[in-house]
């Protein structure tokens, strides 16, 4: 603020208005996996934060019917100085769940994540794969109406990815809508029936996932 005030007095303040997202219009249905792809800086994570109600839209509106569980950034909602068990309760509470219920679910969550022997360890000692497993286990322990997953599935090992896909399939069968952001085009084609290609905040492709992936990654001659 001090630097801004000095520059304002010297009439040296310059800025450029940048729209992270512009003219985005889409609808995701119950029980659908919808993929979002694009280069770094395309606006994918911003879109997920708007859907998850982390960021309010500057213009327009977002309608989300039901509860949302979001894994937007690895370790988001966690405190590195707290243990795995304490973070399960913290993250579950941030998702709007009853703390006592979440506390009773800690053993089951730890078992699914394969972290039974690490729940009393501060998560600053966790690897990125351990964080991904714990976060995904908490986010999907209850059946949300909308699940937002941003690149987390690509962090874990093959076993974690397989179990995560099985859990996503189960949630879809029970009506959960899944928004999946990934740079793994094979994962997008496998899981998402429809996808959107974002570039510089604008929609460049929209439709069946194989077609959108081909738009994003045209064949090399």
KOLSE-123306 format. One record per residue: chain; residue in one letter; residue number from 1; x, y, z of N, C-alpha, C in turn. Coordinates in Angstrom, 3 decimals, m for minus. Atoms other than C-alpha are relative to their C-alpha. Layout:
N
 cadena residuo num     n.px     n.py     n.pz    ca.px    ca.py    ca.pz     c.px     c.py     c.pz
      A       A NUM        X        Y        Z        X        Y        Z        X        Y        Z
...
***
This chain:
221
 cadena residuo num     n.px     n.py     n.pz    ca.px    ca.py    ca.pz     c.px     c.py     c.pz
      A       X   1    0.827   m1.202    0.000    0.000    0.000    0.000    0.862    1.253    0.000
      A       X   2   m0.900   m1.150   m0.036    2.896    2.356    0.788    0.566    0.274   m1.391
      A       X   3   m0.560   m0.169    1.342    4.473    1.735   m2.620   m1.056    0.522   m0.967
      A       X   4    1.072   m0.450    0.874    1.109    2.205   m4.334   m0.277    1.486    0.211
      A       X   5    0.273   m1.413   m0.290    0.535    5.545   m2.558    1.087    0.902   m0.581
      A       X   6   m1.108   m0.805    0.539    3.981    6.825   m3.531   m0.096    0.088   m1.516
      A       X   7    0.111   m0.004    1.462    3.496    5.774   m7.146   m1.198    0.829   m0.470
      A       X   8    1.170   m0.790    0.368    0.037    7.358   m7.181    0.312    1.490    0.049
      A       X   9   m0.374   m1.407   m0.109    1.474   10.696   m6.011    0.896    0.413   m1.167
      A       X  10   m0.900   m0.289    1.139    4.082   10.480   m8.768   m0.659   m0.279   m1.342
      A       X  11    0.768    0.330    1.200    1.392    9.456  m11.259    0.703   m1.074   m0.829
      A       X  12   m0.693    1.097    0.660    3.283    6.297  m12.047   m0.777   m1.319    0.107
      A       X  13    0.783    1.220   m0.162    0.471    3.841  m11.348   m0.551   m0.440   m1.353
      A       X  14    0.527    0.581    1.226   m0.280    1.597  m14.301   m0.532   m1.396    0.315
      A       X  15    0.515    1.355   m0.194   m2.373   m1.540  m14.462   m0.697   m0.444   m1.283
      A       X  16    0.685    0.606    1.133   m3.832   m3.874  m17.014   m1.094   m0.910    0.537
      A       X  17    1.106    0.834   m0.443   m7.243   m5.453  m16.525    0.103   m1.373   m0.673
      A       X  18   m0.155    1.358    0.508   m6.941   m9.220  m16.888   m1.179   m0.845    0.463
      A       X  19    1.115    0.873   m0.310   m9.942  m11.521  m17.058    0.508   m1.441    0.015
      A       X  20   m0.432    1.398   m0.097   m9.021  m14.972  m15.786   m0.969   m0.921   m0.727
      A       X  21    1.035    0.740    0.715  m12.300  m16.259  m17.255   m0.926    0.994   m0.675
      A       X  22    0.870   m0.929    0.724  m14.567  m14.669  m19.840   m1.001   m0.799   m0.845
      A       X  23    1.076    0.597    0.797  m17.919  m15.729  m21.311   m0.046   m1.522    0.131
      A       X  24    0.079    1.441   m0.244  m17.894  m19.180  m19.708   m1.451   m0.372    0.248
      A       X  25    1.393    0.424   m0.120  m21.237  m20.928  m20.101   m0.039   m1.517   m0.143
      A       X  26    0.087    1.454    0.053  m21.714  m24.593  m19.228   m0.952   m0.513    1.055
      A       X  27    0.875    0.661   m0.953  m23.974  m26.996  m17.406    0.495   m1.430    0.164
      A       X  28   m0.449    1.354   m0.316  m22.851  m30.196  m15.680   m1.145   m0.715    0.693
      A       X  29    1.175    0.712   m0.468  m25.445  m32.853  m14.949    0.339   m0.982    1.125
      A       X  30   m0.162    1.012   m1.051  m25.968  m35.269  m12.067    0.595   m1.270   m0.590
      A       X  31   m0.572    1.257    0.427  m23.851  m38.390  m12.338    0.950    0.096   m1.182
      A       X  32   m0.876   m0.201    1.157  m21.553  m36.908  m14.993    1.403    0.381    0.458
      A       X  33   m1.363   m0.492   m0.158  m17.776  m36.551  m15.073    0.268    0.946   m1.159
      A       X  34   m0.242   m1.029    1.006  m16.952  m33.331  m16.911    1.464    0.423    0.096
      A       X  35   m1.413   m0.316    0.014  m13.330  m32.738  m17.906    0.279    1.437   m0.386
      A       X  36   m0.457   m1.348    0.344  m11.563  m29.376  m18.050    1.491   m0.081   m0.301
      A       X  37   m1.394    0.099    0.412   m8.288  m29.210  m19.984    0.458    1.331   m0.569
      A       X  38   m0.577   m1.225    0.545   m5.947  m26.517  m21.257    1.397    0.210    0.541
      A       X  39   m1.368   m0.258   m0.458   m2.434  m25.117  m20.847    0.012    0.683    1.365
      A       X  40   m0.149   m0.737   m1.252   m1.103  m23.626  m17.619   m0.392    1.458   m0.211
      A       X  41    0.434   m1.392    0.115   m2.665  m20.219  m16.990   m1.261    0.177   m0.819
      A       X  42    1.201   m0.098    0.836   m5.795  m21.047  m18.999   m1.224    0.437    0.787
      A       X  43    1.146   m0.363   m0.819   m8.125  m20.367  m16.047   m0.707   m1.194    0.614
      A       X  44    0.656    1.217   m0.490   m8.905  m23.970  m15.074   m0.200    0.032    1.516
      A       X  45    0.102   m0.011   m1.463   m8.144  m23.628  m11.366   m0.915    1.119    0.486
      A       X  46    0.908   m1.089   m0.356   m9.951  m20.286  m11.213   m1.449   m0.434   m0.162
      A       X  47    1.355    0.503    0.225  m13.042  m21.924  m12.691   m0.417   m0.943    1.120
      A       X  48    0.334    0.937   m1.067  m12.881  m24.692  m10.097   m0.262    0.730    1.315
      A       X  49    0.198   m0.762   m1.239  m12.562  m22.153   m7.269   m1.330    0.740   m0.015
      A       X  50    1.296   m0.666    0.099  m15.617  m20.284   m8.546   m1.125   m1.011    0.243
      A       X  51    1.022    1.038   m0.192  m17.645  m23.507   m8.722   m0.048   m0.443    1.460
      A       X  52   m0.068    0.446   m1.395  m16.457  m24.488   m5.233   m0.334    1.103    0.987
      A       X  53    0.386   m1.148   m0.836  m17.522  m21.048   m3.907    1.160    0.548    0.807
      A       X  54   m1.171   m0.609   m0.635  m13.979  m20.159   m2.908    0.156    1.440   m0.480
      A       X  55   m0.055   m1.336    0.590  m14.033  m17.157   m5.259   m1.377    0.374   m0.542
      A       X  56    1.257   m0.431    0.614  m17.140  m15.138   m6.168    0.269    0.501   m1.422
      A       X  57   m0.202   m0.518    1.358  m17.572  m14.353   m9.880   m0.140    1.514   m0.032
      A       X  58    0.096   m1.454    0.154  m16.959  m10.724  m10.857   m1.275    0.380   m0.727
      A       X  59    1.237   m0.200    0.746  m19.809  m10.941  m13.339   m0.679   m1.351   m0.181
      A       X  60    0.729    1.238    0.212  m22.527  m13.476  m14.029   m0.281   m0.716    1.311
      A       X  61    0.322    0.760   m1.202  m23.508  m16.218  m11.615    0.265   m1.484   m0.231
      A       X  62   m0.221    1.440    0.019  m22.837  m19.822  m10.764   m1.064   m0.642    0.878
      A       X  63    1.015    0.725   m0.760  m25.639  m22.128   m9.678    0.532   m1.397    0.302
      A       X  64   m0.420    1.326   m0.430  m24.564  m25.161   m7.684   m1.105   m0.556    0.881
      A       X  65    1.100    0.597   m0.758  m27.388  m27.378   m6.498    0.550   m1.109    0.890
      A       X  66   m0.443    1.016   m0.932  m26.349  m29.257   m3.373    1.361    0.296    0.601
      A       X  67   m1.274   m0.149   m0.703  m23.159  m29.810   m1.417    1.168   m0.180   m0.957
      A       X  68   m1.201    0.052    0.824  m19.672  m29.393   m2.872    1.173   m0.466    0.852
      A       X  69   m1.275    0.399   m0.581  m16.473  m31.228   m1.952    1.066    0.304   m1.037
      A       X  70   m0.983   m0.467    0.974  m13.387  m29.717   m3.559    1.412   m0.366    0.412
      A       X  71   m1.439    0.186   m0.162   m9.776  m30.764   m3.943    0.663    0.823   m1.095
      A       X  72   m0.462   m0.937    1.014   m8.435  m27.721   m5.735    1.509    0.110   m0.022
      A       X  73   m1.459   m0.052   m0.087   m4.853  m27.594   m4.499    0.447   m1.058    0.997
      A       X  74   m0.504    1.034   m0.883   m2.777  m30.312   m2.902    0.288    0.588    1.380
      A       X  75   m0.218   m0.474   m1.360   m2.924  m29.796    0.854   m0.855    1.187    0.394
      A       X  76    0.869   m1.131   m0.348   m5.479  m26.982    0.670   m0.987   m0.428    1.078
      A       X  77    0.872    0.334   m1.117   m7.476  m26.925    3.895    0.705   m0.751    1.099
      A       X  78   m0.785    0.699   m1.004   m4.698  m28.703    5.806    0.936    0.969    0.719
      A       X  79   m0.975   m0.756   m0.777   m2.394  m27.353    8.507    1.207   m0.896    0.223
      A       X  80   m1.195    0.831   m0.041    1.165  m28.666    8.270    0.478   m0.348    1.394
      A       X  81   m0.452    0.266   m1.365    1.748  m28.466   12.023   m0.919   m0.950    0.751
      A       X  82    0.956    0.886   m0.653   m1.296  m30.579   12.881    0.179   m1.426   m0.507
      A       X  83   m0.125    1.402    0.379   m1.426  m34.360   12.784   m1.005   m0.356   m1.093
      A       X  84    0.937    0.465    1.008   m3.190  m36.383   10.134   m1.418   m0.068    0.532
      A       X  85    1.334    0.100   m0.593   m6.098  m37.081   12.471   m0.616    1.380    0.218
      A       X  86    0.519   m1.351   m0.229   m6.459  m33.416   13.445   m0.385    0.662   m1.320
      A       X  87    0.307   m0.597    1.297   m6.390  m32.417    9.767   m1.236   m0.608   m0.640
      A       X  88    1.232    0.609    0.492   m9.104  m34.918    8.909   m1.210    0.722    0.580
      A       X  89    1.114   m0.699   m0.645  m11.399  m33.239   11.443   m0.094    1.440   m0.510
      A       X  90   m0.014   m1.378    0.491  m10.321  m29.754   10.289   m0.575    0.093   m1.408
      A       X  91    0.438   m0.050    1.400  m10.836  m30.454    6.584   m1.473   m0.388   m0.118
      A       X  92    1.402    0.385    0.027  m14.108  m32.254    7.195   m0.909    1.119    0.481
      A       X  93    0.788   m1.129   m0.500  m15.364  m29.268    9.193   m0.087    1.104   m1.043
      A       X  94    0.017   m1.009    1.067  m14.365  m26.919    6.361   m0.970   m0.368   m1.110
      A       X  95    0.953    0.470    1.007  m16.507  m29.059    4.073   m1.437    0.042    0.516
      A       X  96    1.336   m0.159   m0.543  m19.457  m28.366    6.370   m0.535   m1.222    0.719
      A       X  97    0.446    1.220   m0.657  m19.562  m31.743    8.100    0.098    0.127    1.517
      A       X  98   m0.002   m0.008   m1.455  m20.236  m32.405   11.773    1.333   m0.552    0.499
      A       X  99   m1.341    0.366   m0.454  m16.888  m32.575   13.596   m0.001   m1.340    0.725
      A       X 100    0.052    1.271   m0.728  m17.975  m35.457   15.849   m0.158   m1.180   m0.954
      A       X 101    0.177    1.062    0.994  m19.106  m37.493   12.858    1.309   m0.254   m0.741
      A       X 102   m1.281    0.146    0.700  m15.843  m36.813   11.032    1.008   m0.713    0.897
      A       X 103   m0.939    0.622   m0.945  m13.870  m37.782   14.156   m0.248   m1.505    0.094
      A       X 104    0.320    1.426   m0.065  m15.698  m41.107   14.277    0.388   m0.733   m1.272
      A       X 105   m0.339    0.597    1.291  m14.794  m41.697   10.625    1.505   m0.057   m0.239
      A       X 106   m1.449   m0.059    0.201  m11.041  m41.172   11.106    0.607   m1.368   m0.299
      A       X 107   m0.603    1.295    0.310  m10.168  m44.912   11.252   m0.296   m0.482   m1.418
      A       X 108    0.370    0.439    1.346  m12.085  m45.651    8.036    0.712    0.836   m1.063
      A       X 109   m0.694   m0.885    0.944  m10.575  m42.634    6.279    1.469   m0.364   m0.080
      A       X 110   m1.411    0.370   m0.028   m7.082  m43.607    7.388    0.234   m1.325   m0.714
      A       X 111   m0.152    1.298    0.654   m7.619  m47.183    6.193   m0.088    0.142   m1.514
      A       X 112    0.131   m0.170    1.444   m8.818  m46.096    2.736    1.244    0.676   m0.575
      A       X 113   m1.175   m0.732    0.479   m5.858  m43.710    2.415    1.292   m0.785    0.194
      A       X 114   m1.199    0.782   m0.268   m3.428  m46.391    3.610    0.970    0.702    0.930
      A       X 115   m0.830   m0.815   m0.896   m2.178  m44.111    6.395   m0.245   m0.327    1.473
      A       X 116    0.339    0.349   m1.388   m3.164  m46.023    9.527    1.141    0.287    0.970
      A       X 117   m1.128   m0.197   m0.902    0.339  m45.721   10.985    0.551    1.407    0.025
      A       X 118   m0.546   m1.356    0.113    0.740  m42.021   10.208   m0.973    1.084    0.465
      A       X 119    1.017   m0.985   m0.349   m2.361  m40.342   11.631    0.387    0.865    1.187
      A       X 120   m0.451   m0.819   m1.125   m0.513  m39.073   14.727    1.268    0.768   m0.353
      A       X 121   m1.197   m0.695    0.478    2.289  m37.551   12.591   m0.417    1.337   m0.617
      A       X 122    0.307   m1.272    0.675    2.283  m33.829   11.581    0.112   m0.167   m1.512
      A       X 123    0.026    0.272    1.440    1.423  m33.727    7.885    1.101    0.735   m0.757
      A       X 124   m1.157   m0.584    0.676    4.444  m31.543    7.135    1.001   m1.083   m0.397
      A       X 125   m0.893    1.114    0.307    6.237  m34.909    7.098   m0.568   m0.906   m1.090
      A       X 126    0.624    0.835    1.026    3.839  m36.356    4.496    0.602    0.299   m1.370
      A       X 127   m0.349   m0.209    1.402    4.819  m36.847    0.879   m1.213    0.554   m0.743
      A       X 128    1.119   m0.525    0.793    2.699  m35.323   m1.890   m1.035   m1.094   m0.251
      A       X 129    0.945    1.086    0.203    1.169  m38.746   m2.539   m0.832   m0.283    1.236
      A       X 130    0.737    0.208   m1.246    0.212  m39.157    1.116   m1.038    1.099    0.203
      A       X 131    0.948   m1.110   m0.111   m1.403  m35.714    1.124   m1.177   m0.198   m0.942
      A       X 132    1.062    0.224    0.981   m3.344  m36.575   m2.027   m0.955   m1.074    0.479
      A       X 133    0.854    1.093   m0.463   m4.616  m39.838   m0.560   m0.877    0.445    1.165
      A       X 134    0.779   m0.439   m1.157   m5.665  m38.212    2.711   m1.082    0.995   m0.409
      A       X 135    0.982   m0.998    0.425   m7.369  m35.253    1.058   m1.147   m0.619   m0.778
      A       X 136    1.044    0.638    0.799   m9.244  m37.416   m1.432   m0.889   m0.867    0.880
      A       X 137    0.773    0.862   m0.889  m10.301  m39.842    1.299   m1.003    0.808    0.817
      A       X 138    0.913   m0.846   m0.777  m11.797  m37.015    3.384   m1.094    0.574   m0.896
      A       X 139    0.959   m0.663    0.894  m13.450  m35.253    0.433   m1.084   m0.948   m0.477
      A       X 140    0.954    0.958    0.552  m15.148  m38.429   m0.759   m0.560   m0.958    1.049
      A       X 141    0.511    0.882   m1.046  m15.943  m40.017    2.605   m1.511    0.087    0.088
      A       X 142    1.443   m0.162    0.120  m19.453  m38.613    2.302   m0.330    0.265   m1.462
      A       X 143    0.440   m0.137    1.389  m21.461  m38.424   m0.902   m0.378    1.457   m0.273
      A       X 144    0.370   m1.373    0.338  m21.307  m34.807   m2.147   m0.840    0.019   m1.273
      A       X 145    0.738   m0.149    1.258  m23.594  m33.560   m4.902    0.940    0.385   m1.139
      A       X 146   m0.991   m0.410    0.993  m20.593  m32.035   m6.683    1.389   m0.235    0.576
      A       X 147   m1.390    0.230   m0.391  m16.964  m33.177   m6.483    0.903    0.698   m0.999
      A       X 148   m0.933   m0.753    0.840  m14.270  m30.838   m7.825    1.403   m0.522    0.266
      A       X 149   m1.327    0.606   m0.142  m10.893  m32.483   m8.446    0.950    0.667   m0.984
      A       X 150   m0.942   m0.750    0.833   m7.967  m30.407   m9.734    1.386   m0.635    0.089
      A       X 151   m1.341    0.580    0.162   m4.890  m32.463  m10.755    0.427   m0.949    1.115
      A       X 152   m0.429    0.802   m1.134   m4.876  m34.462   m7.526    0.229   m1.456   m0.395
      A       X 153   m0.114    1.412    0.352   m5.348  m37.854   m9.175    1.323   m0.325   m0.675
      A       X 154   m1.257    0.259    0.695   m2.147  m37.447  m11.158    1.184   m0.071    0.956
      A       X 155   m1.099   m0.028   m0.970   m0.078  m37.127   m7.957    0.256   m1.378    0.593
      A       X 156   m0.143    1.275   m0.681   m0.744  m40.544   m6.423    0.569   m1.094   m0.892
      A       X 157   m0.523    1.133    0.746    0.624  m43.911   m7.439   m1.132   m0.712   m0.732
      A       X 158    0.976    0.696    0.832   m1.129  m46.395   m9.735   m1.141   m0.584    0.824
      A       X 159    1.034    0.587   m0.853   m2.970  m48.127   m6.880   m0.993    1.065    0.457
      A       X 160    0.875   m1.094   m0.434   m4.305  m44.801   m5.560   m0.897    0.455   m1.143
      A       X 161    0.792   m0.442    1.143   m5.450  m43.772   m9.043   m1.106   m0.994   m0.319
      A       X 162    1.022    1.012    0.283   m7.276  m47.072   m9.575   m1.120    0.053    1.037
      A       X 163    1.023   m0.042   m1.043   m9.059  m46.878   m6.218   m0.806    1.286   m0.072
      A       X 164    0.703   m1.272    0.131   m9.901  m43.224   m6.795   m1.019   m0.064   m1.131
      A       X 165    0.934    0.141    1.115  m11.464  m44.044  m10.146   m1.195   m0.863    0.393
      A       X 166    1.101    0.844   m0.454  m13.501  m46.819   m8.545   m0.949    0.788    0.897
      A       X 167    0.854   m0.781   m0.895  m14.739  m44.419   m5.877   m0.781    1.053   m0.786
      A       X 168    0.705   m0.969    0.846  m15.595  m41.781   m8.505   m1.133   m0.693   m0.754
      A       X 169    1.051    0.747    0.697  m17.529  m44.416  m10.483   m1.184   m0.259    0.924
      A       X 170    1.071    0.260   m0.962  m19.495  m45.328   m7.358   m0.793    1.263    0.288
      A       X 171    0.690   m1.267   m0.286  m20.271  m41.683   m6.619   m0.852    0.440   m1.177
      A       X 172    0.786   m0.347    1.185  m21.397  m41.114  m10.205   m1.303   m0.786   m0.037
      A       X 173    1.191    0.843    0.025  m23.814  m44.041   m9.931   m1.038    0.483    1.002
      A       X 174    0.921   m0.542   m0.998  m25.323  m42.318   m6.896   m0.337    1.470   m0.257
      A       X 175    0.446   m1.322    0.414  m25.715  m39.012   m8.735    0.970    1.141    0.187
      A       X 176   m0.971   m1.084   m0.172  m22.548  m37.038   m7.900    0.508    0.486   m1.361
      A       X 177   m0.613   m0.600    1.185  m21.396  m34.636  m10.618    1.464    0.288    0.318
      A       X 178   m1.433   m0.144   m0.231  m17.595  m34.582  m10.972    0.591    0.941   m1.040
      A       X 179   m0.781   m0.868    0.882  m15.532  m31.728  m12.428    1.457   m0.378    0.174
      A       X 180   m1.346    0.553   m0.048  m12.116  m33.102  m13.286    0.948    0.838   m0.847
      A       X 181   m1.056   m0.734    0.696   m9.117  m30.929  m14.185    1.240   m0.870   m0.033
      A       X 182   m1.192    0.827    0.089   m6.097  m32.792  m15.487    0.769    0.305   m1.274
      A       X 183   m0.845   m0.030    1.189   m3.155  m32.650  m17.870    0.202   m1.400   m0.569
      A       X 184   m0.079    1.379    0.463   m3.474  m36.425  m18.251   m1.158   m0.242   m0.968
      A       X 185    1.069    0.116    0.989   m5.421  m36.707  m21.505   m0.605   m1.396   m0.023
      A       X 186    0.546    1.350   m0.077   m5.765  m40.476  m21.138   m1.043   m0.119    1.093
      A       X 187    0.948    0.007   m1.115   m7.487  m39.962  m17.780   m1.282    0.730   m0.372
      A       X 188    1.172   m0.769    0.430   m9.809  m37.335  m19.276   m0.873   m0.822   m0.938
      A       X 189    0.761    0.798    0.961  m10.828  m39.591  m22.167   m0.653   m1.195    0.688
      A       X 190    0.518    1.181   m0.692  m11.295  m42.563  m19.809   m1.184    0.330    0.896
      A       X 191    1.000   m0.278   m1.027  m13.396  m40.840  m17.144   m1.079    0.982   m0.438
      A       X 192    0.932   m1.088    0.301  m15.059  m37.776  m18.685   m0.732   m0.245   m1.316
      A       X 193    0.775    0.132    1.232  m17.888  m38.132  m21.172    0.084    1.256   m0.850
      A       X 194   m0.149   m1.287    0.697  m17.726  m34.431  m22.061    1.138    0.781    0.628
      A       X 195   m1.101   m0.826   m0.512  m14.909  m31.932  m21.717   m0.052    1.384   m0.625
      A       X 196   m0.128   m1.370    0.482  m14.052  m28.285  m22.211    1.474    0.353   m0.080
      A       X 197   m1.372   m0.448    0.217  m10.806  m26.865  m23.608    0.043    1.503    0.247
      A       X 198   m0.154   m1.412   m0.341   m9.889  m23.550  m21.958    1.353    0.517   m0.462
      A       X 199   m1.261   m0.642    0.379   m7.249  m21.165  m23.278   m0.144    1.498    0.218
      A       X 200    0.060   m1.433   m0.345   m6.574  m17.673  m21.872   m1.391    0.405    0.473
      A       X 201    1.277   m0.320   m0.614   m9.863  m17.820  m19.984   m1.213   m0.159   m0.885
      A       X 202    1.114    0.153    0.937  m12.015  m18.598  m23.042   m0.156   m1.457   m0.412
      A       X 203    0.267    1.353    0.470  m13.662  m21.759  m24.284    0.463   m0.128   m1.448
      A       X 204   m0.493    0.244    1.354  m11.783  m23.075  m27.328   m0.543   m1.302   m0.573
      A       X 205    0.575    1.256    0.458  m13.409  m26.493  m27.503   m0.971   m0.526    1.028
      A       X 206    1.041    0.469   m0.908  m16.472  m28.159  m26.030   m0.703   m1.176   m0.661
      A       X 207    0.713    1.131    0.572  m18.037  m31.583  m26.530    0.521   m1.314    0.531
      A       X 208   m0.479    1.322   m0.391  m17.153  m35.263  m26.424    1.499    0.054    0.280
      A       X 209   m1.393   m0.123   m0.452  m13.842  m35.755  m24.622    1.033   m0.358   m1.068
      A       X 210   m1.013    0.293    1.025  m11.952  m37.504  m27.469    0.146    1.120   m1.023
      A       X 211   m0.054   m1.089    0.985  m12.879  m34.684  m29.862    0.695    1.232    0.575
      A       X 212   m0.599   m1.182   m0.624  m11.895  m31.955  m27.402    1.496   m0.205    0.210
      A       X 213   m1.427    0.301   m0.183   m8.583  m33.675  m26.617    0.743    0.143   m1.318
      A       X 214   m0.641   m0.161    1.315   m7.825  m33.809  m30.347    0.157    1.464   m0.366
      A       X 215   m0.146   m1.444    0.237   m8.475  m30.064  m30.542    1.170    0.572    0.785
      A       X 216   m1.055   m0.492   m0.870   m6.116  m29.473  m27.650    1.376   m0.527   m0.406
      A       X 217   m1.251    0.632    0.412   m3.448  m31.893  m28.878   m0.159   m0.514   m1.419
      A       X 218    0.152    0.455    1.388   m3.655  m31.978  m32.693    1.095   m0.996   m0.362
      A       X 219   m1.011    0.998    0.379   m1.847  m34.911  m34.344    1.237    0.646   m0.598
      A       X 220   m1.268   m0.495    0.513    1.806  m34.370  m35.130    0.328   m0.697   m1.316
      A       X 221   m0.355    0.581    1.305    2.811  m34.859  m38.776    1.355   m0.677    0.060
***
